[in-house]
Amino acid sequence: MDINNQLDGLAQRLASFLPPSMAELHQDMEQNLRSGLESGLRKMNLVSREEFDVQTAVLLRTREKVEKLEKQVEKLIIHQESSKIKKT
């Protein structure tokens, strides 16, 4: 279910709590609730699940590269230290 359908559904549910005597306000209230919900969600700086999953995968690949580079640096340090010992 996409975010627009979810917002519509939530706005409809909230507007349904209006008493029957205010039925003519139902449509206006529903639109105002939807606008308020959209505005609030935009201010929260949320990301979609798809974008979150993509960034998680990028982070995992980056972490793997960092670990690989750390091992290479360790090997270079060991090699450098062993070279110093051989020279003396």
C-alpha positions as MATLAB code, in Angstrom:
seq = 'MDINNQLDGLAQRLASFLPPSMAELHQDMEQNLRSGLESGLRKMNLVSREEFDVQTAVLLRTREKVEKLEKQVEKLIIHQESSKIKKT';
ca = [
       0.000    0.000    0.000;
       1.522    3.337   -0.966;
       1.719    6.382    1.279;
      -1.100    8.249   -0.514;
      -3.549    5.411    0.077;
      -2.435    5.164    3.694;
      -2.919    8.895    4.240;
      -6.343    8.790    2.588;
      -7.382    5.876    4.765;
      -6.145    7.514    7.943;
      -7.832   10.821    7.105;
     -11.099    8.981    6.384;
     -10.915    7.068    9.659;
     -10.242   10.230   11.648;
     -13.018   12.126    9.885;
     -15.427    9.253   10.603;
     -15.219   10.105   14.296;
     -17.185   13.295   13.639;
     -20.704   13.154   15.043;
     -23.489   12.571   12.482;
     -24.764   16.131   13.013;
     -21.519   17.373   11.413;
     -21.793   15.188    8.309;
     -21.525   18.179    5.981;
     -18.115   18.968    7.480;
     -16.910   15.430    6.851;
     -15.377   16.140    3.406;
     -13.667   19.372    4.523;
     -12.384   17.769    7.694;
     -11.030   14.798    5.737;
      -9.122   17.095    3.350;
      -7.762   19.190    6.219;
      -6.663   16.105    8.116;
      -4.917   14.727    5.029;
      -3.118   18.035    4.455;
      -2.056   18.161    8.094;
      -0.791   14.593    8.008;
       1.182   15.204    4.798;
       2.722   18.344    6.257;
       3.689   16.581    9.465;
       5.247   13.665    7.631;
       7.257   15.982    5.360;
       8.677   17.751    8.414;
       9.776   14.419    9.865;
      12.240   13.876    7.020;
      11.191   10.240    6.539;
      12.524    7.984    3.809;
      10.809    5.171    1.980;
      11.525    1.556    2.862;
      13.113    1.109   -0.571;
      15.508    4.024   -0.011;
      16.321    2.718    3.465;
      17.123   -0.735    2.067;
      19.329    0.765   -0.653;
      21.266    2.833    1.890;
      21.625   -0.207    4.157;
      23.164   -2.156    1.269;
      25.518    0.737    0.468;
      26.579    0.902    4.110;
      27.246   -2.836    4.189;
      29.419   -2.665    1.055;
      31.281    0.333    2.466;
      31.892   -1.458    5.761;
      33.266   -4.481    3.872;
      35.618   -2.231    1.896;
      36.825   -0.509    5.077;
      37.523   -3.873    6.722;
      39.457   -5.003    3.638;
      41.482   -1.787    3.646;
      42.194   -2.137    7.367;
      43.629   -5.605    6.732;
      45.772   -4.263    3.894;
      47.093   -1.472    6.109;
      47.900   -4.005    8.834;
      49.861   -6.110    6.334;
      51.728   -3.036    5.088;
      52.649   -2.021    8.627;
      53.885   -5.513    9.401;
      55.870   -5.560    6.163;
      57.336   -2.131    6.908;
      58.347   -3.162   10.432;
      59.916   -6.372    9.203;
      61.842   -4.414    6.568;
      63.213   -2.084    9.259;
      64.347   -5.057   11.341;
      66.141   -6.619    8.353;
      67.965   -3.349    7.615;
      69.420   -3.086   11.087;
];
